Amino acid sequence: MNERSSVAELADHLRQELHRYSPGGKLPSSRALIERYRVSPVTVSRALAQLAAEGLVVTRPGAGAFRARPRRSAEPAGDTSWQEVALSADGAADPVPRTVDASGVTVSLAAPPPGVIEFNGGYLHPGLQPERAMAAALSRAGRRPGAWGRPPLDGLPELRAWFARGIGASVTAAEVLVAAGGQAALTTALRALAPPGAPVLVESPTYPGMLAVARAAGLRPVPVPVDTDGVRPDLLAGAFAATGARVFVCQPLFQNPTGAVLAAARRGEVLRIAREAGAFVVEDDFVRRLVHEDAGPLPRPLAADDPDGVVVHVGSLTKATSPSFRVAALAARGPVLERLRAIQVVDSFFVPRPLQEAALELVGSPAWPRHLRAVSAELRTRRDVTTAALRLRLPEVTVPHVPSGGYSLWLRLPDGTDESAVTAAALRAGVALAPGRPYFSAEPPAPHLRLSFAAVAGTEEIAEGVRRLRTAFTEVLT
């Protein structure tokens, strides 16, 4: 049983037993709870913290945990209906309402209920994360001279240089800004490059978090279809001409959700088309470090072949480490770099120095290449097990492209299938999935699902998850 489900179960047990104690009464000690329920000290601590957050218990350092006394009757609820008017009052002046739909993002961020197999996760399972290496790096970082002081606004020079080397020899540390994760970097880039109300070209399908960022900034996402070789240059050129857009956001390497890699013959075309349109290309290079063991040599980032400053590059450490290790980089050349810097400083000042120091410690340690090799091998195995299980148990589902990097598969459902019905039935069967609709900025051409194989515990859980999916599909399709 994983730690998260153990915490939930212990909290539920304690919640049911609270009636045994009078208000203010002391609960059993942590040691007693550890022995009674055969759980770890961390599980006990987290379960008590959860009950404390619910107002059911009070914890006192050195004394223990006590049943909370009844709260006084709640104050009458206020009237917040005025906010509906205030939040929409500028609708007439704003051509793109800034309502924010985060549902496509929260699907991959929210933890599923205990017992549910997480096929919708967007991060590595804790068993794949370099937890010991990160803990050691953070410990060493905290002891560095000046580690808790104010960092340079652009980021630590050594970390900027490391990110620059990963992009290509043509990029220097002076052209890199350290950012607080890829999502924050994308937000900064879109705010810097396009005014509210402007169109922004996006791949179709694409990452829902980027669509949410664009819409929150008042931008109009315009879809440009991709195939197994990435975005189609002819359609990209037509979209620039039709909309007058000055920004195109893409993921040239292991695109989310399709897994496509931009073909070599299209790379120069994309840069040329954007340059002729006087537009920027935001390159979201989010999973370069999650390449599969059998991938072969990877193409260089687009930014490495861009002397004219067309590309604003986003790279991150988060996907290869942990959702809480939010260290990323923005790379650009020319006047746009100063605008990116200014927006980032206004929004967040800087990335905390201890986290930057920990990133340097981690990527400079012998554990880092070992971790990347282990993840590369494991992701290949999981991908192969997943595709084989789908072909065996769900022959009506098509996998148009089997990627050699990243952490998910893009599944094409039979025409007429109700995505919502499938995801609901899957959840009843004990599997969490990501529906395809949020990945499209306009009407989707067909029903899809995204299935992640990185957030599950291992290959046995993958096999069990696909078996449960068979049950869900049988319920919906018959």
VOKE-143198 format. One line per field, with one value per residue (C-alpha): x, y, z; residue in three letters; residue number from 1. Coordinates in steps of 0.001 Angstrom, whole numbers, m for minus. Layout:
BEGIN
east = X, ...
north = Y, ...
up = Z, ...
residu = ALA, ...
num = NUM, ...
This chain:
BEGIN
east = 0, 1409, 1943, m910, m3550, m2133, m2544, m6129, m7050, m5503, m7207, m10523, m10025, m9182, m12106, m14502, m13040, m13109, m16488, m14674, m12898, m14495, m13780, m10254, m9482, m6082, m5742, m3297, 343, 2024, 3962, 733, m845, 2220, 2039, m1756, m2091, 1360, 2171, 5176, 5731, 5339, 1913, 761, 2066, 336, m2947, m3050, m2179, m5096, m7511, m6089, m6713, m10322, m10674, m11273, m8107, m5612, m1933, 372, 4135, 5488, 2021, 246, m3035, m6403, m9990, m10992, m13682, m16930, m16789, m19072, m21963, m20808, m21383, m24114, m22801, m22073, m23501, m20856, m23232, m21873, m18671, m20406, m20951, m17486, m15669, m17550, m17887, m15112, m16589, m17725, m14257, m12356, m12721, m11557, m13192, m10572, m12479, m9975, m10828, m8179, m9984, m7608, m4677, m6160, m6937, m3197, m2443, m5162, m4440, m7032, m8904, m7181, m7292, m7694, m4943, m3454, m3396, m3940, m794, 1645, 4658, 6876, 5653, 7526, 9299, 10833, 11773, 15372, 14171, 17421, 19503, 17189, 17225, 21016, 21287, 18958, 20905, 24217, 22698, 21429, 24992, 26501, 27815, 25123, 22552, 19795, 20640, 19127, 20069, 20818, 17520, 18326, 19342, 22627, 25253, 26329, 22759, 22113, 25288, 24147, 20802, 22555, 24850, 21798, 20299, 23358, 26728, 25188, 23296, 25138, 24388, 23652, 20665, 19087, 16745, 15986, 12221, 9979, 8910, 7811, 4268, 5542, 7993, 5207, 3099, 5937, 6609, 3009, 2557, 5746, 5015, 1313, m1093, m4535, m6975, m4273, m4332, m1700, m1112, m1032, m595, m3778, m4055, m1857, m1135, m4236, m2090, m791, m4333, m5323, m2342, m3221, m6881, m6080, m3912, m6815, m5276, m7145, m5661, m5858, m5286, m2744, m3049, m145, 479, 3048, 5820, 4755, 3090, 2250, 4197, 1610, m1139, 1155, 1880, m1813, m2674, m116, m1498, m5132, m4795, m1835, m572, 2888, 3355, 3361, 3690, 4962, 6526, 8869, 10099, 7647, 4688, 1997, m298, 598, 4269, 5219, 8723, 9009, 10548, 13982, 12603, 10054, 12343, 13848, 10455, 8835, 11572, 11459, 7669, 7723, 10595, 8766, 5642, 7646, 6599, 8116, 8172, 7815, 9553, 8320, 11075, 9448, 10486, 13908, 15220, 12495, 13777, 13225, 16103, 15524, 15108, 18474, 20061, 17675, 17286, 18669, 16296, 15006, 16754, 20117, 19530, 18119, 20619, 17886, 16094, 12883, 12743, 11966, 13016, 11491, 13241, 12587, 13944, 10542, 9336, 12542, 12582, 9477, 6432, 7842, 11269, 10132, 13266, 13154, 14777, 13759, 16259, 16008, 18207, 17623, 15396, 12750, 15055, 14754, 10968, 10946, 13251, 11112, 7862, 9424, 10867, 7545, 5652, 7904, 11179, 13300, 13400, 14370, 18119, 18123, 16156, 18574, 21542, 19891, 19398, 23108, 24012, 21676, 22702, 26377, 26193, 27001, 23424, 21967, 23115, 22324, 18803, 18264, 19470, 17194, 14158, 14944, 14935, 11840, 9772, 10565, 9437, 6243, 5456, 5859, 3794, 1041, 838, 840, m1926, m4039, m3701, m4667, m7595, m8812, m8439, m11113, m8794, m6140, m2691, m1722, 1847, 4041, 6571, 10189, 10063, 7713, 5301, 1959, 33, m2629, m5550, m8040, m11488, m14054, m16122, m19128, m17671, m18596, m15303, m17075, m18942, m15699, m13797, m16712, m17018, m13252, m13303, m16078, m13848, m10923, m8940, m8386, m7987, m7542, m10257, m9118, m11440, m9346, m6377, m8174, m8635, m11548, m13900, m12006, m11973, m12515, m12799, m9512, m8010, m4532, m3097, m20, 2223, 4660, 2534, 1573, 3491, 4804, 4029, 1711, m439, m445, m1750, m4425, m5373, m5918, m7954, m10195, m10424, m11800, m14620, m15304, m15324, m17644, m20050, m20026, m19887, m22506
north = 0, 3410, 6157, 8314, 5597, 4615, 8182, 8343, 5017, 5911, 9318, 7588, 5124, 7924, 10028, 7176, 6684, 10318, 9807, 7726, 10813, 13766, 17248, 18120, 14468, 13111, 10623, 7683, 8600, 8431, 5375, 3635, 4450, 3159, m159, m515, 190, m1018, 2173, 4463, 7560, 9690, 8169, 8922, 12487, 13168, 11592, 13722, 16794, 16030, 15765, 18967, 20729, 19509, 21013, 17616, 17411, 19808, 18898, 20326, 19828, 17666, 16941, 14975, 15160, 16031, 15950, 19481, 21249, 22046, 25206, 28067, 28395, 29734, 33338, 33943, 33502, 36698, 37658, 37313, 37547, 41036, 39377, 37944, 41496, 42702, 39807, 40217, 44016, 44420, 41804, 44383, 45886, 42610, 40583, 37408, 36807, 35843, 33062, 30362, 26699, 24697, 21355, 20039, 20742, 19518, 16141, 15388, 17165, 15903, 12685, 9986, 8279, 5336, 2178, 4022, 3398, 6694, 6588, 10364, 11494, 13952, 13161, 10218, 7806, 8341, 5040, 6550, 9878, 10392, 11036, 10146, 12136, 15148, 14957, 14743, 17617, 19791, 18984, 19888, 22992, 24235, 24217, 26171, 29617, 32181, 29492, 31342, 34744, 36627, 35089, 37038, 38013, 36039, 32942, 31466, 31844, 28198, 26969, 29250, 27906, 24318, 24958, 26773, 23798, 21547, 23681, 24001, 25626, 28698, 29599, 31376, 31654, 35348, 34361, 32156, 33040, 30568, 30154, 28480, 25527, 25143, 26373, 29641, 30009, 29524, 32112, 34625, 33944, 34393, 37560, 38960, 38127, 38822, 41544, 40644, 39841, 38691, 35297, 32714, 29667, 26334, 22748, 20699, 18728, 20334, 20601, 21887, 23857, 26008, 26643, 27675, 30057, 31637, 32132, 33491, 36106, 37045, 35419, 33509, 30046, 29136, 25434, 24159, 20369, 17997, 14544, 11885, 14182, 17182, 20394, 20708, 23633, 24325, 24740, 26799, 29246, 29500, 30154, 32977, 34550, 34206, 35462, 37843, 35992, 36784, 33725, 29972, 27591, 24090, 20991, 19691, 16745, 14055, 16373, 16240, 14369, 12705, 11925, 13190, 14470, 17323, 15798, 17003, 18303, 20450, 22062, 24649, 25231, 26099, 28611, 30125, 30501, 32167, 34471, 35596, 36250, 38352, 35930, 34128, 30365, 29320, 25945, 23927, 21314, 19711, 16009, 15940, 14100, 11436, 9800, 6034, 3598, 2719, 6282, 6822, 10275, 13156, 16206, 19409, 22004, 24451, 27206, 25658, 26340, 29842, 32712, 35322, 35105, 33604, 30918, 31447, 28181, 26651, 23731, 22180, 19748, 19008, 16136, 14153, 14717, 15605, 17871, 19848, 20353, 23399, 24654, 25601, 27947, 30518, 31126, 33907, 36349, 39945, 42625, 40071, 38788, 42035, 41909, 38324, 39296, 42264, 40283, 37469, 39857, 41663, 38372, 36399, 38304, 35132, 31374, 30590, 30223, 26950, 25297, 26608, 25434, 22026, 21815, 22458, 19829, 17290, 17651, 17715, 14505, 10959, 10034, 12216, 10256, 6997, 8244, 9273, 5877, 4030, 6115, 5713, 1931, 1807, 4103, 1957, m1149, 522, 1828, m1635, m3322, m714, m963, m4771, m4818, m2368, m4416, m7580, m6311, m3221, m3952, m1346, 1412, 2709, 3958, 6097, 6653, 4826, 7417, 6845, 9434, 10997, 9247, 8737, 7298, 9091, 6748, 7128, 5850, 4456, 7116, 8163, 7080, 9354, 10307, 11456, 8175, 6209, 8245, 8006, 4242, 3868, 5714, 3407, 492, 1981, 3781, 7527, 8704, 12042, 12719, 14111, 17117, 19534, 19034, 20788, 24547, 24053, 21186, 17852, 15772, 12507, 11093, 10454, 9563, 10175, 7310, 7967, 5071, 7064, 7750, 4127, 1847, m533, m2989, m5134, m2103, m1274, m4759, m4503, m996, m2109, m5087, m2635, m475, m3473, m3576, 136, m102, m3100, m1090, 1906, 225, m2486
up = 0, m870, 1676, 388, 804, 4231, 5446, 4182, 5805, 9166, 9161, 8437, 11325, 13763, 12542, 13325, 16820, 17941, 19654, 22285, 23581, 25288, 23888, 24954, 25648, 24679, 21841, 22018, 21580, 18196, 19331, 20312, 16957, 15098, 16942, 16732, 13006, 11899, 10024, 9867, 12033, 8912, 8233, 11782, 11601, 8287, 9366, 12531, 10480, 8161, 11102, 12558, 9244, 9401, 12878, 14498, 16610, 18116, 18225, 20876, 20415, 23224, 24623, 21906, 20015, 21563, 20380, 19401, 21375, 19541, 17519, 18192, 15773, 12457, 11533, 8937, 5405, 3513, 145, m2572, m5516, m6319, m7527, m10596, m11823, m10855, m12514, m15797, m15869, m18449, m20782, m23332, m23588, m23446, m26696, m24936, m21525, m18963, m17295, m16453, m17017, m15175, m15474, m18134, m15826, m12565, m14147, m14144, m10847, m8502, m6640, m7369, m4514, m2790, m4872, m8172, m10742, m11871, m15672, m15766, m13926, m15411, m13232, m12363, m9707, m6404, m7037, m10197, m8659, m7457, m3903, m2148, m4595, m4291, m496, m457, m2933, m863, 2286, 680, m899, 2444, 3798, 917, 1860, 1092, 241, 2073, 710, m2197, m5564, m8754, m10388, m13548, m11593, m10414, m13179, m12896, m13264, m16223, m17838, m17270, m18939, m21825, m22467, m22661, m25431, m27653, m28115, m29738, m26532, m23713, m19998, m20505, m22684, m19989, m17120, m14323, m13823, m11251, m13408, m17006, m16424, m14941, m17828, m20403, m18585, m18692, m22370, m23500, m21467, m22953, m26570, m27133, m25929, m24566, m27343, m29762, m31481, m30573, m32760, m30939, m31961, m32166, m29978, m27343, m23628, m21747, m19305, m22133, m23397, m19871, m19641, m22984, m22134, m18683, m20406, m22689, m25784, m28499, m29139, m32832, m33632, m36161, m36674, m36067, m37492, m36597, m37927, m35846, m36918, m40623, m42138, m44845, m42270, m40037, m42854, m43629, m39989, m39730, m42896, m41855, m38279, m38239, m35146, m33834, m31618, m32214, m29240, m29959, m28441, m31156, m29088, m27852, m28161, m25498, m26048, m29364, m28669, m32145, m32936, m35424, m38550, m39636, m42934, m41086, m38520, m40841, m42470, m39137, m38303, m41791, m41754, m38338, m39335, m42490, m40421, m37958, m35231, m32273, m31723, m28080, m27861, m24881, m24531, m21511, m21651, m23280, m20206, m20379, m23562, m23828, m23946, m27607, m28917, m30573, m30967, m30261, m32506, m31071, m29662, m32267, m30307, m31158, m34878, m34479, m34784, m35352, m32002, m33389, m30683, m27014, m25426, m22274, m20564, m17165, m14594, m13083, m15279, m14703, m10940, m8924, m9219, m6291, m7919, m9857, m11612, m15279, m17775, m20368, m23154, m25728, m27609, m28568, m27023, m26036, m23304, m21371, m21558, m20325, m17478, m16468, m16397, m14403, m11823, m11415, m11040, m8717, m7996, m8301, m7798, m4163, m3922, m1920, m4738, m7364, m5299, m4899, m8665, m9189, m6610, m8198, m11848, m10857, m8832, m10070, m9130, m11903, m14988, m13177, m12521, m16146, m17404, m14992, m15924, m19640, m19327, m17109, m19342, m22371, m20496, m19297, m22782, m24294, m21589, m21983, m25769, m25643, m23026, m25031, m28215, m26367, m24292, m26189, m29912, m30753, m29469, m31875, m30858, m33893, m32715, m30210, m29002, m28014, m25248, m22761, m20451, m22191, m25133, m27176, m27783, m30637, m29671, m32115, m33847, m31829, m28482, m25598, m23902, m20757, m20457, m20853, m18253, m15810, m16313, m15956, m12641, m11412, m12435, m10494, m13220, m13653, m17278, m19056, m21665, m24997, m25265, m23120, m25480, m28347, m28583, m31016, m31841, m31705, m34904, m33004, m29475, m27690, m24315, m22932, m20912, m18773, m17773, m15605, m12518, m11810, m9463, m12124, m14892, m12757, m12070, m15791, m16616, m13918, m15082, m18673, m17429, m15556, m18679, m20554, m18017, m18496, m22300, m22204, m20051, m22410, m25814, m25259
residu = MET, ASN, GLU, ARG, SER, SER, VAL, ALA, GLU, LEU, ALA, ASP, HIS, LEU, ARG, GLN, GLU, LEU, HIS, ARG, TYR, SER, PRO, GLY, GLY, LYS, LEU, PRO, SER, SER, ARG, ALA, LEU, ILE, GLU, ARG, TYR, ARG, VAL, SER, PRO, VAL, THR, VAL, SER, ARG, ALA, LEU, ALA, GLN, LEU, ALA, ALA, GLU, GLY, LEU, VAL, VAL, THR, ARG, PRO, GLY, ALA, GLY, ALA, PHE, ARG, ALA, ARG, PRO, ARG, ARG, SER, ALA, GLU, PRO, ALA, GLY, ASP, THR, SER, TRP, GLN, GLU, VAL, ALA, LEU, SER, ALA, ASP, GLY, ALA, ALA, ASP, PRO, VAL, PRO, ARG, THR, VAL, ASP, ALA, SER, GLY, VAL, THR, VAL, SER, LEU, ALA, ALA, PRO, PRO, PRO, GLY, VAL, ILE, GLU, PHE, ASN, GLY, GLY, TYR, LEU, HIS, PRO, GLY, LEU, GLN, PRO, GLU, ARG, ALA, MET, ALA, ALA, ALA, LEU, SER, ARG, ALA, GLY, ARG, ARG, PRO, GLY, ALA, TRP, GLY, ARG, PRO, PRO, LEU, ASP, GLY, LEU, PRO, GLU, LEU, ARG, ALA, TRP, PHE, ALA, ARG, GLY, ILE, GLY, ALA, SER, VAL, THR, ALA, ALA, GLU, VAL, LEU, VAL, ALA, ALA, GLY, GLY, GLN, ALA, ALA, LEU, THR, THR, ALA, LEU, ARG, ALA, LEU, ALA, PRO, PRO, GLY, ALA, PRO, VAL, LEU, VAL, GLU, SER, PRO, THR, TYR, PRO, GLY, MET, LEU, ALA, VAL, ALA, ARG, ALA, ALA, GLY, LEU, ARG, PRO, VAL, PRO, VAL, PRO, VAL, ASP, THR, ASP, GLY, VAL, ARG, PRO, ASP, LEU, LEU, ALA, GLY, ALA, PHE, ALA, ALA, THR, GLY, ALA, ARG, VAL, PHE, VAL, CYS, GLN, PRO, LEU, PHE, GLN, ASN, PRO, THR, GLY, ALA, VAL, LEU, ALA, ALA, ALA, ARG, ARG, GLY, GLU, VAL, LEU, ARG, ILE, ALA, ARG, GLU, ALA, GLY, ALA, PHE, VAL, VAL, GLU, ASP, ASP, PHE, VAL, ARG, ARG, LEU, VAL, HIS, GLU, ASP, ALA, GLY, PRO, LEU, PRO, ARG, PRO, LEU, ALA, ALA, ASP, ASP, PRO, ASP, GLY, VAL, VAL, VAL, HIS, VAL, GLY, SER, LEU, THR, LYS, ALA, THR, SER, PRO, SER, PHE, ARG, VAL, ALA, ALA, LEU, ALA, ALA, ARG, GLY, PRO, VAL, LEU, GLU, ARG, LEU, ARG, ALA, ILE, GLN, VAL, VAL, ASP, SER, PHE, PHE, VAL, PRO, ARG, PRO, LEU, GLN, GLU, ALA, ALA, LEU, GLU, LEU, VAL, GLY, SER, PRO, ALA, TRP, PRO, ARG, HIS, LEU, ARG, ALA, VAL, SER, ALA, GLU, LEU, ARG, THR, ARG, ARG, ASP, VAL, THR, THR, ALA, ALA, LEU, ARG, LEU, ARG, LEU, PRO, GLU, VAL, THR, VAL, PRO, HIS, VAL, PRO, SER, GLY, GLY, TYR, SER, LEU, TRP, LEU, ARG, LEU, PRO, ASP, GLY, THR, ASP, GLU, SER, ALA, VAL, THR, ALA, ALA, ALA, LEU, ARG, ALA, GLY, VAL, ALA, LEU, ALA, PRO, GLY, ARG, PRO, TYR, PHE, SER, ALA, GLU, PRO, PRO, ALA, PRO, HIS, LEU, ARG, LEU, SER, PHE, ALA, ALA, VAL, ALA, GLY, THR, GLU, GLU, ILE, ALA, GLU, GLY, VAL, ARG, ARG, LEU, ARG, THR, ALA, PHE, THR, GLU, VAL, LEU, THR
num = 1, 2, 3, 4, 5, 6, 7, 8, 9, 10, 11, 12, 13, 14, 15, 16, 17, 18, 19, 20, 21, 22, 23, 24, 25, 26, 27, 28, 29, 30, 31, 32, 33, 34, 35, 36, 37, 38, 39, 40, 41, 42, 43, 44, 45, 46, 47, 48, 49, 50, 51, 52, 53, 54, 55, 56, 57, 58, 59, 60, 61, 62, 63, 64, 65, 66, 67, 68, 69, 70, 71, 72, 73, 74, 75, 76, 77, 78, 79, 80, 81, 82, 83, 84, 85, 86, 87, 88, 89, 90, 91, 92, 93, 94, 95, 96, 97, 98, 99, 100, 101, 102, 103, 104, 105, 106, 107, 108, 109, 110, 111, 112, 113, 114, 115, 116, 117, 118, 119, 120, 121, 122, 123, 124, 125, 126, 127, 128, 129, 130, 131, 132, 133, 134, 135, 136, 137, 138, 139, 140, 141, 142, 143, 144, 145, 146, 147, 148, 149, 150, 151, 152, 153, 154, 155, 156, 157, 158, 159, 160, 161, 162, 163, 164, 165, 166, 167, 168, 169, 170, 171, 172, 173, 174, 175, 176, 177, 178, 179, 180, 181, 182, 183, 184, 185, 186, 187, 188, 189, 190, 191, 192, 193, 194, 195, 196, 197, 198, 199, 200, 201, 202, 203, 204, 205, 206, 207, 208, 209, 210, 211, 212, 213, 214, 215, 216, 217, 218, 219, 220, 221, 222, 223, 224, 225, 226, 227, 228, 229, 230, 231, 232, 233, 234, 235, 236, 237, 238, 239, 240, 241, 242, 243, 244, 245, 246, 247, 248, 249, 250, 251, 252, 253, 254, 255, 256, 257, 258, 259, 260, 261, 262, 263, 264, 265, 266, 267, 268, 269, 270, 271, 272, 273, 274, 275, 276, 277, 278, 279, 280, 281, 282, 283, 284, 285, 286, 287, 288, 289, 290, 291, 292, 293, 294, 295, 296, 297, 298, 299, 300, 301, 302, 303, 304, 305, 306, 307, 308, 309, 310, 311, 312, 313, 314, 315, 316, 317, 318, 319, 320, 321, 322, 323, 324, 325, 326, 327, 328, 329, 330, 331, 332, 333, 334, 335, 336, 337, 338, 339, 340, 341, 342, 343, 344, 345, 346, 347, 348, 349, 350, 351, 352, 353, 354, 355, 356, 357, 358, 359, 360, 361, 362, 363, 364, 365, 366, 367, 368, 369, 370, 371, 372, 373, 374, 375, 376, 377, 378, 379, 380, 381, 382, 383, 384, 385, 386, 387, 388, 389, 390, 391, 392, 393, 394, 395, 396, 397, 398, 399, 400, 401, 402, 403, 404, 405, 406, 407, 408, 409, 410, 411, 412, 413, 414, 415, 416, 417, 418, 419, 420, 421, 422, 423, 424, 425, 426, 427, 428, 429, 430, 431, 432, 433, 434, 435, 436, 437, 438, 439, 440, 441, 442, 443, 444, 445, 446, 447, 448, 449, 450, 451, 452, 453, 454, 455, 456, 457, 458, 459, 460, 461, 462, 463, 464, 465, 466, 467, 468, 469, 470, 471, 472, 473, 474, 475, 476, 477, 478
